[in-house]
Amino acid sequence: MSAGRSDDAARRAADAVAPPAGAAGGATKTAAARGDTPPDGGWLSQRERGTLLGMRLAFGLAGLVGRRAMRPLVALVALRYALFDRAAKAASRDWLQRVHGREPSFVDVYRHVRTFTQVTLDRVFLLTGRLRGLAITRTGKEHLDRQLATGQGAVLLGAHLGSFEAMRAGGSLHGRPIRILGDFRNARMINALLERCNPGAAARVIHLGDDPVGVMASVKGRVEAGEFVAVLGDRVGPGTRAIEVDFLGAPARFPSGPFLLASLLRCPVYLVFGLYREPGSYEIVCEPFADVLAIPRGDREGALRAAVARYAAALERHARAVPDNWFNFFDFWSRP
């Protein structure tokens, strides 16, 4: 591919994944007409739960006393949010009602929030390599082994289902270079604290930032060098395009950007989820999604919709198996 065509591909990927500069400031009025998410709504507008001091104390204490001793505190923190955080409770009840087909009890909601709290704290231990008390198993790892042997990288497509940190830790144990690409503006505090736990992990995170075109060009180079790039495909960011498909029996909106990115990189795509099970087990599940994700210009909308629908069906299948691993605590089925 020529330099000009490569730059053009990177620009198209950047436009697909992140809004152009200045879009956030003036997109509110036209967002509904375009089918985009308003910049003042959805998951990105949610403030980080907890205070910076509280996070520092919890993470510091976890490093001192270990995972097992922290479980009572995890239970107490989860109880507080299950009792008093209205937004989290409402989102949890909506999700659990859809996935179970019945009205959830308070115990159901508490268990859901506690799972999220535990998985969040486990990031400390996964980042620092303190895996005592944690069991990591792998299903489908032969797919990544074969891909690694080719010398070409791949896109790892995940979701806010379970722990992507467990997936990254599982990959690093087997010499698989994994980078995580995303928009982390709604989690600055916790990410800063996690970087303090493992400064080297910060180098493996790719922020879209203010130069998405340069980022996409860098991503292409990393994949060609044999690295794996992980991206989450279940949240629509402000100013980005969305595709509406069926999810748990109702229309839900998914971002088109990760799928356009994968098609432009012209590399294999795998679905990867780090599923948590009590009291301390993570199963890293990997399955092939596409050898090359073809999105032809002549039928871009139809091809994108088909790819997103396949992703949503796979996500639903895994989410039904471990419903407490669903960590989208906002109205996932809302429309702008």
KAJO-V309958 format. One record per residue. N is the residue number from 1. RES is the residue in one letter. PHI is phi as a letter, one per 20 degrees, with the letter a starting at -180 (none if undefined). PSI is psi in degrees with one decimal (* if undefined). OMEGA is omega in degrees with one decimal (* if undefined). Layout:
N&RES&PHI&PSI&OMEGA + N&RES&PHI&PSI&OMEGA
This chain:
1&M&none&133.7&-179.4 + 2&S&f&163.2&-178.9 + 3&A&f&-40.1&-179.3 + 4&G&f&-44.1&179.5 + 5&R&f&-35.1&177.9 + 6&S&f&-44.0&178.6 + 7&D&f&-38.6&179.5 + 8&D&f&-40.6&178.2 + 9&A&f&-41.4&178.9 + 10&A&f&-39.5&-179.7 + 11&R&f&-41.0&178.6 + 12&R&f&-39.1&177.9 + 13&A&f&-41.4&179.9 + 14&A&f&-43.7&179.0 + 15&D&f&-30.1&-178.8 + 16&A&f&-37.6&-173.9 + 17&V&e&-36.9&-175.2 + 18&A&c&149.3&178.3 + 19&P&f&154.7&176.7 + 20&P&f&161.3&-179.3 + 21&A&g&133.8&178.6 + 22&G&n&-6.4&-176.3 + 23&A&f&-36.3&-175.7 + 24&A&f&-33.2&-175.7 + 25&G&f&-29.3&-173.8 + 26&G&c&21.8&-172.9 + 27&A&e&-12.6&-171.5 + 28&T&g&-44.5&-174.2 + 29&K&f&-34.4&-173.8 + 30&T&d&-2.8&-174.4 + 31&A&f&-45.1&-177.8 + 32&A&f&-36.9&179.8 + 33&A&f&-33.4&-179.1 + 34&R&e&-16.0&-174.1 + 35&G&n&18.0&-180.0 + 36&D&e&169.2&175.0 + 37&T&e&129.6&177.0 + 38&P&g&144.7&-177.0 + 39&P&f&-17.2&-178.6 + 40&D&d&18.1&-179.8 + 41&G&c&172.4&175.5 + 42&G&n&-164.8&-171.3 + 43&W&f&-33.4&-173.6 + 44&L&f&-22.2&-179.1 + 45&S&e&-8.7&-178.7 + 46&Q&f&134.6&177.1 + 47&R&f&153.7&176.3 + 48&E&f&134.9&179.9 + 49&R&f&139.1&-179.4 + 50&G&n&172.4&179.6 + 51&T&d&159.4&179.0 + 52&L&f&-42.1&179.4 + 53&L&f&-43.7&179.8 + 54&G&f&-39.8&177.9 + 55&M&f&-42.5&179.7 + 56&R&f&-43.9&-179.9 + 57&L&f&-44.5&-178.4 + 58&A&f&-46.0&-178.5 + 59&F&f&-39.0&178.1 + 60&G&f&-42.4&178.4 + 61&L&f&-38.9&178.7 + 62&A&f&-40.0&179.2 + 63&G&f&-28.3&-178.4 + 64&L&e&-45.5&-170.0 + 65&V&d&-17.0&178.1 + 66&G&n&170.4&-172.7 + 67&R&f&-45.0&-175.1 + 68&R&f&-43.9&-178.9 + 69&A&f&-20.2&-178.7 + 70&M&e&-11.8&-174.4 + 71&R&f&-38.7&175.0 + 72&P&f&-37.7&178.0 + 73&L&f&-39.2&176.2 + 74&V&g&-44.3&-179.5 + 75&A&f&-40.0&-179.2 + 76&L&f&-43.2&178.9 + 77&V&f&-44.4&179.0 + 78&A&f&-39.2&179.0 + 79&L&f&-40.5&179.2 + 80&R&g&-48.1&-177.8 + 81&Y&f&-35.9&178.7 + 82&A&f&-26.2&-179.8 + 83&L&e&-39.8&-165.5 + 84&F&d&-15.1&-179.0 + 85&D&e&100.1&-173.4 + 86&R&f&-41.6&-178.2 + 87&A&f&-44.6&179.8 + 88&A&f&-41.7&179.7 + 89&K&f&-44.7&-178.0 + 90&A&f&-44.1&180.0 + 91&A&f&-40.6&179.6 + 92&S&f&-45.0&-179.2 + 93&R&f&-40.6&179.3 + 94&D&f&-47.5&179.9 + 95&W&f&-49.8&-175.7 + 96&L&f&-34.7&177.6 + 97&Q&f&-40.1&-179.8 + 98&R&f&-42.4&-173.5 + 99&V&f&-30.2&-179.4 + 100&H&e&-17.8&-179.2 + 101&G&m&24.6&177.8 + 102&R&b&164.3&178.2 + 103&E&f&122.5&-178.5 + 104&P&f&150.7&175.4 + 105&S&e&171.0&175.8 + 106&F&f&-37.4&179.2 + 107&V&f&-39.4&177.5 + 108&D&f&-46.9&-179.3 + 109&V&f&-43.6&179.8 + 110&Y&f&-44.2&179.9 + 111&R&f&-38.5&177.9 + 112&H&f&-49.3&-178.8 + 113&V&f&-37.5&179.5 + 114&R&f&-38.6&177.6 + 115&T&f&-44.9&178.0 + 116&F&f&-43.8&-179.2 + 117&T&f&-43.7&-179.8 + 118&Q&f&-44.0&-179.2 + 119&V&f&-37.0&177.1 + 120&T&f&-45.8&179.2 + 121&L&f&-35.9&-179.1 + 122&D&f&-21.0&178.3 + 123&R&g&-32.6&178.0 + 124&V&f&-47.8&-176.4 + 125&F&f&-35.8&178.7 + 126&L&f&-38.4&-179.6 + 127&L&f&-35.6&-176.9 + 128&T&e&-1.0&178.0 + 129&G&m&13.8&178.6 + 130&R&e&85.1&-171.1 + 131&L&e&9.3&177.0 + 132&R&f&128.0&-176.7 + 133&G&n&-3.7&178.4 + 134&L&d&133.5&175.6 + 135&A&d&127.4&178.9 + 136&I&d&118.1&176.7 + 137&T&d&161.3&-175.4 + 138&R&c&128.6&175.2 + 139&T&d&121.5&-179.3 + 140&G&n&17.2&-177.9 + 141&K&f&-18.3&178.7 + 142&E&f&-26.8&178.7 + 143&H&f&-45.6&179.8 + 144&L&f&-31.5&176.3 + 145&D&f&-45.1&179.2 + 146&R&f&-39.9&179.9 + 147&Q&f&-41.5&179.7 + 148&L&f&-36.0&-178.0 + 149&A&f&-21.8&-179.5 + 150&T&f&-20.6&-177.2 + 151&G&n&-6.1&177.4 + 152&Q&d&143.7&177.4 + 153&G&f&-171.2&-178.1 + 154&A&b&165.9&173.1 + 155&V&e&129.3&174.9 + 156&L&d&113.0&-174.5 + 157&L&d&118.3&-178.1 + 158&G&c&-157.8&-178.6 + 159&A&a&173.4&174.2 + 160&H&e&58.8&178.6 + 161&L&c&108.6&-175.5 + 162&G&m&-144.2&-171.1 + 163&S&c&115.3&172.7 + 164&F&f&-24.7&177.7 + 165&E&f&-36.6&176.7 + 166&A&f&-39.1&176.9 + 167&M&f&-44.2&-178.7 + 168&R&f&-39.5&177.9 + 169&A&f&-41.2&178.2 + 170&G&f&-37.1&178.1 + 171&G&f&-41.4&-177.7 + 172&S&f&-25.8&178.6 + 173&L&f&-20.9&-177.9 + 174&H&d&23.1&174.1 + 175&G&m&22.8&179.5 + 176&R&e&113.8&178.4 + 177&P&f&118.6&-176.7 + 178&I&c&127.7&174.2 + 179&R&d&145.0&178.8 + 180&I&d&123.2&-179.2 + 181&L&d&131.4&178.5 + 182&G&a&-178.8&177.1 + 183&D&d&111.7&-172.6 + 184&F&d&27.3&-175.4 + 185&R&f&-22.4&-179.2 + 186&N&e&9.1&-178.6 + 187&A&b&40.9&-176.2 + 188&R&f&-42.7&-175.4 + 189&M&f&-50.7&-175.7 + 190&I&f&-35.8&178.9 + 191&N&f&-36.3&177.4 + 192&A&f&-40.3&179.0 + 193&L&f&-39.7&179.2 + 194&L&f&-33.7&177.0 + 195&E&f&-31.5&176.6 + 196&R&f&-32.4&177.3 + 197&C&f&-37.5&-178.3 + 198&N&b&88.7&-177.3 + 199&P&g&-29.9&179.9 + 200&G&f&-25.8&-179.4 + 201&A&f&-28.2&-179.2 + 202&A&f&-32.8&-179.6 + 203&A&f&-16.4&-178.7 + 204&R&e&5.4&177.1 + 205&V&d&129.0&-179.9 + 206&I&d&110.1&179.1 + 207&H&e&135.8&177.8 + 208&L&f&-44.4&171.5 + 209&G&l&-151.6&-175.4 + 210&D&e&-3.7&-178.5 + 211&D&c&65.6&-176.7 + 212&P&f&-30.4&178.6 + 213&V&f&-46.3&177.2 + 214&G&f&-37.4&178.6 + 215&V&f&-45.3&-178.7 + 216&M&f&-37.5&175.9 + 217&A&f&-38.8&178.0 + 218&S&f&-40.5&178.7 + 219&V&f&-43.4&179.3 + 220&K&g&-43.2&179.1 + 221&G&f&-38.1&-179.9 + 222&R&f&-41.7&179.2 + 223&V&f&-42.5&178.9 + 224&E&f&-25.7&178.6 + 225&A&e&-0.7&175.9 + 226&G&o&7.8&180.0 + 227&E&e&156.6&175.5 + 228&F&e&133.6&178.8 + 229&V&d&121.3&-177.8 + 230&A&d&136.5&178.7 + 231&V&b&144.3&180.0 + 232&L&e&136.9&-172.3 + 233&G&d&24.0&-173.3 + 234&D&c&6.2&178.8 + 235&R&c&132.0&-180.0 + 236&V&e&120.7&179.4 + 237&G&e&167.4&179.6 + 238&P&f&132.9&177.0 + 239&G&m&6.2&179.5 + 240&T&d&154.2&-176.9 + 241&R&f&152.7&-179.6 + 242&A&c&152.0&174.9 + 243&I&d&130.6&-178.5 + 244&E&e&122.8&178.7 + 245&V&c&171.7&180.0 + 246&D&f&136.1&176.8 + 247&F&b&115.2&-175.5 + 248&L&l&39.4&173.0 + 249&G&n&8.4&179.7 + 250&A&b&154.1&178.6 + 251&P&f&133.5&177.2 + 252&A&c&152.0&-175.0 + 253&R&d&131.5&178.0 + 254&F&c&150.4&-179.4 + 255&P&f&141.5&176.2 + 256&S&e&-19.7&-174.5 + 257&G&g&-51.3&-178.7 + 258&P&g&-32.6&-178.2 + 259&F&f&-38.1&173.9 + 260&L&f&-40.3&177.1 + 261&L&g&-48.8&-178.9 + 262&A&f&-38.5&-179.6 + 263&S&f&-36.8&-179.6 + 264&L&f&-30.3&178.3 + 265&L&f&-20.4&177.6 + 266&R&l&52.7&178.9 + 267&C&c&165.8&178.3 + 268&P&f&151.8&179.1 + 269&V&c&132.5&179.0 + 270&Y&c&143.9&170.9 + 271&L&e&131.1&-178.9 + 272&V&c&128.8&177.4 + 273&F&c&140.0&174.6 + 274&G&d&91.6&-170.4 + 275&L&e&128.8&-176.6 + 276&Y&e&139.0&173.8 + 277&R&c&135.9&179.8 + 278&E&f&148.3&0.4 + 279&P&e&-13.5&-177.3 + 280&G&a&47.4&-177.2 + 281&S&c&134.2&174.5 + 282&Y&d&129.7&174.6 + 283&E&d&118.2&177.2 + 284&I&e&110.7&-176.9 + 285&V&d&128.1&178.3 + 286&C&c&134.7&175.8 + 287&E&b&144.8&179.9 + 288&P&f&142.5&176.3 + 289&F&d&-43.3&178.3 + 290&A&a&138.2&172.6 + 291&D&f&-48.4&170.1 + 292&V&b&127.4&-178.0 + 293&L&e&104.7&-176.1 + 294&A&e&120.7&175.9 + 295&I&c&86.2&-176.4 + 296&P&f&146.2&-179.0 + 297&R&f&-32.4&-177.1 + 298&G&f&-26.0&179.8 + 299&D&b&53.1&-176.2 + 300&R&f&-43.7&-177.0 + 301&E&f&-44.3&-179.4 + 302&G&f&-42.2&179.8 + 303&A&f&-39.8&177.1 + 304&L&f&-44.4&-179.0 + 305&R&f&-40.3&179.6 + 306&A&f&-41.6&-180.0 + 307&A&f&-44.0&179.9 + 308&V&f&-38.6&178.7 + 309&A&f&-39.8&177.5 + 310&R&f&-41.1&177.7 + 311&Y&f&-46.3&-179.2 + 312&A&f&-38.5&179.2 + 313&A&f&-41.4&178.1 + 314&A&f&-41.2&177.9 + 315&L&f&-42.6&178.5 + 316&E&f&-41.0&-179.3 + 317&R&f&-46.1&-179.4 + 318&H&f&-37.0&-179.0 + 319&A&f&-36.0&177.4 + 320&R&f&-30.0&-179.8 + 321&A&f&-33.7&-180.0 + 322&V&c&70.3&-173.0 + 323&P&f&-26.1&179.7 + 324&D&f&-5.4&177.4 + 325&N&e&-0.4&-178.8 + 326&W&f&115.6&-171.8 + 327&F&d&31.7&171.8 + 328&N&e&88.9&-176.2 + 329&F&e&61.7&172.9 + 330&F&b&174.4&-177.7 + 331&D&f&93.6&-173.8 + 332&F&f&-26.8&-175.5 + 333&W&e&9.2&-179.7 + 334&S&f&154.0&177.2 + 335&R&c&144.6&-179.8 + 336&P&f&*&*
